[in-house]
Amino acid sequence: MSARAAWRLVSLAFPQVFRYTAGKADWSAYGLPTEGKSVTPNRAGNLARRDVPTCSLGDRADTIRQQLQKNGARLCAVLNEHRVLLGQISAEKVESETDGTAEEIMTSAPTTFRPNAALEKLCEFFRAHKAETVWVTTNDGELLGLLYREDVQRAEPKVEEPACMH
Amino acid sequence: MTQVDRNEVKRLVSQGAQMVEVLPKAEYEEEHLPGAINIFLKHLDRKSAAQLDRERPIIVYCHDYQ
């Protein structure tokens, strides 16, 4: 649709016409700001915590354990040089396996959501998987943050039995 | 006509580009890029395009690769 619109503008002699091929879906999937009636702060990208411990594939377990302790965190994201999420390591894992590298002890390819995921979808996920956290990444897999069930619950409209609790 | 990615969109907008969403009005009203105006493709003609500034770049977009 945007291709035809762009060419139509060219045919109307507009000299500088550009087509944002990936469009609105791409824009919001990167957590970039949008306007309109359905725009809400209760999306994964806005609710995710950004101060997440991270490490590289070659980092040692004891270094990761220290980092988790320092941050009071239970999960560490394993990233490559492009900040792409490759895996996750829990505090329990580095406490039981003190000798390996991140690559050896991580859980690969954890579940992720895009930053434009709506509250209802997030609630559904936490309810179905009994999970406490889920990662938020861009379409390219770049880490944006970690979403906590409690933050999603807090954002839910106040009802007697929030969906995330079921 | 040049195809651009989101980083190029940001750069062009910072230099004064105009953004046009060519989806139907209802979809535009639900959510659109900041500052974008709406000219639905079916309504894009000489008259509706007259609201655009010929001196500035124009970025058109829809939902995705459609």
Interface residues (C-beta under 8 A of the other chain):
Chain A: M1 S2 R4 A5 A6 W7 R8 L9 V10 L12 A13 F14 P15 Q16 V17 F18 R19 Y20 T21 A22 G23 K24 A25 D26 W27 S28 Y30 L32 P33 T34 E35 G36 K37 S38 V39
Chain B: M1 T2 Q3 V4 D5 R6 E8 V9 L12 A17 M19 V20 E21 V22 L23 Y28 E29 E30 E31 H32 L33 P34 G35 A36 I39 L41 L44 R46 A49 L52 R54 R56 P57 I58 I59 V60 Y61 C62 H63 D64 Y65 Q66
